[in-house]
Amino acid sequence: MCLAGSSRWRSATPFPKTPPAACEVLRRSISELCHADHLNDPVILARWLTNKTPEIVGSWIIKPGNSVLVAVEDGSILAVGSLTNAGQITLNYVSPDARFRGVSRALLTALEARALERGADRCRLLSTETARRFYRSAGYGEDGPPQGQFGTTSSYPMSKCLTGKRGMGANRSA
């Protein structure tokens, strides 16, 4: 699946280069692109980044029931996405260098396809304020009030039915 230009997505591998490179994408994406969420508050940012280490990212890659996908272009990781077999999207972060190039949307499509392969008929996620409009445009609907994450109140439960023609939040009628 082509993402943008010569980039492709693939399943992440645990060692040796993927975890540090994926970790760097996660940390830069959060620090540089999610200002609406962390408001440049060092305490919130530190809480959010605390589990974004190469060792922890490596553990996510090998965790049973979890799929970590990366978008790669010319050998560099541009985006990182993660999904449980139950259809819970736990990561979808893009490098600031690849923003607005269609990489996140293509990776989201790959995560949804992986969810279907694993037997899930719905994807669920907790969106940041920064990504909320992006997920709405991809067919995700809101599934409840905002939740606090890392000291913020701007985390939005969202979901999308994967078996229908259009995405719907869990609270909407089919």
C-alpha positions as CSV (number, residue, x, y, z in Angstrom):
1,M,0.0,0.0,0.0
2,C,1.6,3.3,-1.0
3,L,1.2,6.1,1.5
4,A,2.9,9.1,0.0
5,G,5.5,9.0,-2.8
6,S,7.8,6.1,-2.1
7,S,6.5,5.4,1.5
8,R,4.9,2.2,2.6
9,W,3.5,0.8,5.9
10,R,4.8,-2.4,7.4
11,S,4.5,-4.3,10.7
12,A,7.1,-3.0,13.1
13,T,10.0,-5.2,14.2
14,P,11.3,-5.2,17.7
15,F,15.0,-4.8,17.2
16,P,17.4,-3.2,16.7
17,K,16.4,0.1,14.9
18,T,12.6,0.2,15.0
19,P,11.9,1.0,18.6
20,P,14.2,4.0,18.9
21,A,13.1,5.4,15.5
22,A,9.4,4.8,16.3
23,C,9.9,6.4,19.8
24,E,11.4,9.5,18.2
25,V,8.4,9.9,15.9
26,L,6.0,9.5,18.9
27,R,7.9,12.0,21.0
28,R,8.3,14.6,18.2
29,S,4.6,14.3,17.2
30,I,3.4,14.8,20.7
31,S,5.8,17.6,21.5
32,E,5.6,19.5,18.2
33,L,2.1,18.8,16.9
34,C,-0.2,18.4,20.0
35,H,0.0,21.9,21.4
36,A,-3.8,22.1,21.7
37,D,-3.6,19.1,24.1
38,H,-0.5,19.7,26.3
39,L,-0.7,23.6,26.1
40,N,3.1,23.6,26.4
41,D,2.7,22.6,30.1
42,P,5.9,20.8,31.0
43,V,4.1,18.6,33.6
44,I,1.4,17.4,31.1
45,L,4.1,16.9,28.4
46,A,6.3,14.9,30.8
47,R,3.4,12.6,31.8
48,W,2.5,12.0,28.2
49,L,6.0,11.2,27.1
50,T,7.0,9.1,30.2
51,N,6.1,5.8,28.5
52,K,7.5,6.8,25.1
53,T,10.9,5.1,25.5
54,P,12.6,2.6,23.1
55,E,12.2,-0.2,25.6
56,I,8.5,0.4,26.1
57,V,7.9,0.9,22.4
58,G,9.7,-2.4,21.8
59,S,7.5,-4.1,24.4
60,W,4.4,-2.9,22.5
61,I,5.7,-4.3,19.3
62,I,6.1,-7.8,20.7
63,K,3.0,-7.8,23.0
64,P,0.6,-10.6,22.1
65,G,-2.7,-9.4,20.6
66,N,-1.2,-6.1,19.6
67,S,-0.2,-4.9,16.1
68,V,2.3,-2.0,15.6
69,L,2.5,-0.6,12.1
70,V,4.9,2.0,10.8
71,A,4.9,4.1,7.7
72,V,8.4,4.1,6.1
73,E,9.9,6.2,3.4
74,D,13.5,5.9,2.2
75,G,14.3,3.9,5.3
76,S,12.9,6.4,7.7
77,I,9.8,5.9,9.9
78,L,7.2,8.6,9.2
79,A,4.3,7.4,11.4
80,V,3.5,4.9,14.1
81,G,0.2,3.2,14.7
82,S,-0.9,0.5,17.1
83,L,-4.0,-1.6,17.4
84,T,-5.2,-4.4,19.7
85,N,-6.9,-7.5,18.2
86,A,-10.2,-6.1,19.7
87,G,-10.0,-3.1,17.5
88,Q,-8.7,-0.5,20.0
89,I,-6.4,2.0,18.2
90,T,-3.8,2.9,20.8
91,L,-1.4,4.9,18.7
92,N,-1.6,6.9,15.4
93,Y,1.2,9.5,15.4
94,V,2.9,11.1,12.4
95,S,6.3,12.8,12.3
96,P,6.0,16.6,11.9
97,D,8.1,16.1,8.7
98,A,5.3,14.1,7.2
99,R,2.2,16.0,8.4
100,F,-0.5,16.8,5.7
101,R,1.0,14.3,3.2
102,G,-1.7,11.6,3.7
103,V,0.5,9.4,5.8
104,S,-1.8,9.4,8.9
105,R,-4.9,8.6,6.8
106,A,-3.2,5.8,5.0
107,L,-1.9,4.4,8.3
108,L,-5.3,4.6,9.8
109,T,-6.7,2.7,6.8
110,A,-4.1,0.0,7.4
111,L,-4.9,-0.2,11.1
112,E,-8.6,-0.6,10.2
113,A,-7.8,-3.3,7.7
114,R,-5.7,-5.1,10.3
115,A,-8.6,-4.8,12.8
116,L,-10.9,-6.5,10.2
117,E,-8.3,-9.2,9.6
118,R,-8.2,-9.9,13.4
119,G,-12.0,-10.2,13.6
120,A,-13.0,-6.7,14.9
121,D,-16.0,-5.1,13.3
122,R,-15.4,-1.7,15.0
123,C,-12.4,0.4,15.8
124,R,-12.3,2.4,19.0
125,L,-9.8,5.1,20.1
126,L,-9.3,8.0,22.4
127,S,-8.6,11.0,20.3
128,T,-6.6,14.1,21.2
129,E,-8.0,17.5,20.6
130,T,-5.4,17.8,17.8
131,A,-6.6,14.7,16.0
132,R,-10.3,15.0,16.7
133,R,-11.3,16.6,13.4
134,F,-9.1,14.2,11.5
135,Y,-10.9,11.2,13.0
136,R,-14.3,12.8,12.3
137,S,-13.4,13.2,8.7
138,A,-12.4,9.5,8.6
139,G,-15.9,8.5,9.8
140,Y,-15.4,8.2,13.5
141,G,-18.1,9.3,15.8
142,E,-17.9,10.5,19.4
143,D,-18.7,7.8,22.1
144,G,-19.1,9.8,25.3
145,P,-17.8,12.8,27.1
146,P,-14.1,13.9,27.1
147,Q,-11.8,12.1,29.4
148,G,-8.7,13.2,31.2
149,Q,-5.4,11.9,30.0
150,F,-2.0,13.1,31.3
151,G,-3.6,16.0,33.2
152,T,-5.7,17.2,30.3
153,T,-9.5,17.0,29.7
154,S,-9.3,16.8,26.0
155,S,-9.3,13.1,25.2
156,Y,-12.4,12.0,23.2
157,P,-13.7,8.5,23.0
158,M,-14.5,7.7,19.4
159,S,-15.4,4.7,17.3
160,K,-16.2,3.6,13.8
161,C,-18.1,0.6,12.5
162,L,-15.9,-1.2,10.0
163,T,-18.6,-3.3,8.4
164,G,-20.9,-0.6,7.1
165,K,-20.6,1.9,4.4
166,R,-20.0,4.8,6.8
167,G,-18.6,5.1,10.3
168,M,-20.8,5.7,13.2
169,G,-20.2,6.3,16.9
170,A,-21.5,3.7,19.3
171,N,-24.2,6.0,20.5
172,R,-25.7,6.5,17.0
173,S,-28.3,4.3,15.5
174,A,-27.4,2.1,12.6
